[in-house]
Amino acid sequence: MRQRKSFRFFSSNGRYATLIIITLFIGILSACTKQSTTQTLKTFTSPELGKHVGNKLSVKTGETWFAGEDYRNFKLTGEALTSPDAEASLRFHTDGQSGYEITFRNGAIDGTRKTGSLAAVRNLYRSLAEDGKWFRFEVAVRGKNITVAINDTTVVCYTEPDQPYRTEMYANRLLSHGQLAFCGIQGEVTFRDLRVTRLNDKARNKYDTLPPVDEQNDAVIRLQQQNFPVIDYHVHLKGGLTKEMAQAMSMNYGIQYGVAPNAGEGGVGRMLANDKEVYEYYNEVKDMPFLRGVQGEGRRWTSTFSQEALGVFDYLFTDAMTIVDHKGRLSRIYRPEEVHYDDITHEQYMDHLVDQTVKILTNEPADIYANPTYLPEDMQKDYATYWTDERINRVLDVLEKHHIALEINARYRIPSLDIIRKAKERGIKFTFGTNNVDANFGRLEYSLEAVEQCGLTADDMWFPSMSVRRERQVVIYNSFE
């Protein structure tokens, strides 16, 4: 038996997992109920192509192959092999049209659904598998709970609520009972060693203890149904948040997380100090179901780390919350004790802050401008006054020139909706980010509000496949004593 990570929750308020116990056990997830004998799937039927017998099935564009019997609770295991740009799906509880669908598609993080997605309900955007290499998968249904695992890592744990939200297009994407069907969407995907175990009608996933999401009042499921990518690129492992907790929360909320340490100095949470630590951290998270990011922290990171080392990450972001102030002091402007105006006005300080922001984004090769337009605490009440059109345009100019995405930050509710609209008009791409301080953070409420208020579509969003940072030159533009 293989080792599997599982997650147990206890929630006190129905919104946040306030205590999470991570358990590690040997064996495949089971509901501790009586099971029937496992059946090997060797006979497949297609309405168009007839019958296929064997333990290997290749599915091509437009083909549908049915297998097995009528199932309600079950566990299906097998292996799959995708060719480049190929995509197939596994439907279950289906008559050919209804039921849920699991996606099999690998490749770059480009905004398309990836392997393991519970399509249109829990979409994933990074695959743990690769084209041209066989990978293991498992799909299990126990009562109202659906789990999907890729290469022994659980990537979906979804519990269908009593009142699921479904658009007309996905009205039949519900649990009931039915057959298994392998459907070719593009190219060729091959399956082998398929085994299905019928589970007792009372089988339950005892590790699924968080209450289901209230989908009638949930913005995330609405975007999932529109195939609008919901990714939080700005999650830090700090304040008690572990990798395992982040994985479990992501699956429950339906928000794919991008987890990022700080590379540099002066930040809070997991800090990387050199290339060796970069590679060590990357090896810790490379097989976790996150997007793998990194934050350039402080203003020395471009000279501390090699481009090759930082290049292993899916994306890199930085901000202008640490600047070199008007007297040459390194200043973290989110700490009031480090903000010094001396003999200049707030307007003059603001001009300097914009100058610094432009220099940072021009000379430090980043994919995403994070915590954008952040102001020192005592200036925040006059945000709209300080962020004049001229200052906004200076920042948007450099984002547009260097193809840098603009983060819509949920924690600070920045940038303003007006700035987001201006950026959209210029064709600047966006990401969502939280910048959490602990394990109790929200569900991208401001980011999702901006989608609605600013008319954002999936075409407005940035993905790592768009990154040009590796092509940019690092310029050392600051001198430090």
Secondary structure as GFF3:
##gff-version 3
##sequence-region A 1 481
A	DSSP	beta_strand	3	10	.	.	.	ID=ss1
A	DSSP	beta_strand	19	26	.	.	.	ID=ss2
A	DSSP	beta_strand	39	40	.	.	.	ID=ss3
A	DSSP	beta_strand	43	46	.	.	.	ID=ss4
A	DSSP	beta_strand	50	53	.	.	.	ID=ss5
A	DSSP	beta_strand	56	60	.	.	.	ID=ss6
A	DSSP	beta_strand	64	71	.	.	.	ID=ss7
A	DSSP	beta_strand	74	82	.	.	.	ID=ss8
A	DSSP	beta_strand	87	94	.	.	.	ID=ss9
A	DSSP	beta_strand	100	104	.	.	.	ID=ss10
A	DSSP	beta_strand	135	142	.	.	.	ID=ss11
A	DSSP	beta_strand	145	150	.	.	.	ID=ss12
A	DSSP	beta_strand	153	159	.	.	.	ID=ss13
A	DSSP	three_ten_helix	168	170	.	.	.	ID=ss14
A	DSSP	beta_strand	178	186	.	.	.	ID=ss15
A	DSSP	beta_strand	188	198	.	.	.	ID=ss16
A	DSSP	three_ten_helix	215	217	.	.	.	ID=ss17
A	DSSP	alpha_helix	219	225	.	.	.	ID=ss18
A	DSSP	beta_strand	231	235	.	.	.	ID=ss19
A	DSSP	alpha_helix	243	253	.	.	.	ID=ss20
A	DSSP	beta_strand	256	259	.	.	.	ID=ss21
A	DSSP	beta_strand	262	264	.	.	.	ID=ss22
A	DSSP	beta_strand	271	272	.	.	.	ID=ss23
A	DSSP	alpha_helix	275	285	.	.	.	ID=ss24
A	DSSP	beta_strand	291	297	.	.	.	ID=ss25
A	DSSP	alpha_helix	301	304	.	.	.	ID=ss26
A	DSSP	alpha_helix	307	310	.	.	.	ID=ss27
A	DSSP	beta_strand	315	318	.	.	.	ID=ss28
A	DSSP	beta_strand	322	324	.	.	.	ID=ss29
A	DSSP	beta_strand	330	332	.	.	.	ID=ss30
A	DSSP	three_ten_helix	336	338	.	.	.	ID=ss31
A	DSSP	alpha_helix	346	363	.	.	.	ID=ss32
A	DSSP	beta_strand	368	369	.	.	.	ID=ss33
A	DSSP	three_ten_helix	377	382	.	.	.	ID=ss34
A	DSSP	alpha_helix	383	386	.	.	.	ID=ss35
A	DSSP	alpha_helix	389	402	.	.	.	ID=ss36
A	DSSP	beta_strand	405	409	.	.	.	ID=ss37
A	DSSP	alpha_helix	417	426	.	.	.	ID=ss38
A	DSSP	beta_strand	430	433	.	.	.	ID=ss39
A	DSSP	alpha_helix	445	454	.	.	.	ID=ss40
A	DSSP	three_ten_helix	458	460	.	.	.	ID=ss41
A	DSSP	three_ten_helix	464	466	.	.	.	ID=ss42
A	DSSP	three_ten_helix	469	471	.	.	.	ID=ss43
###
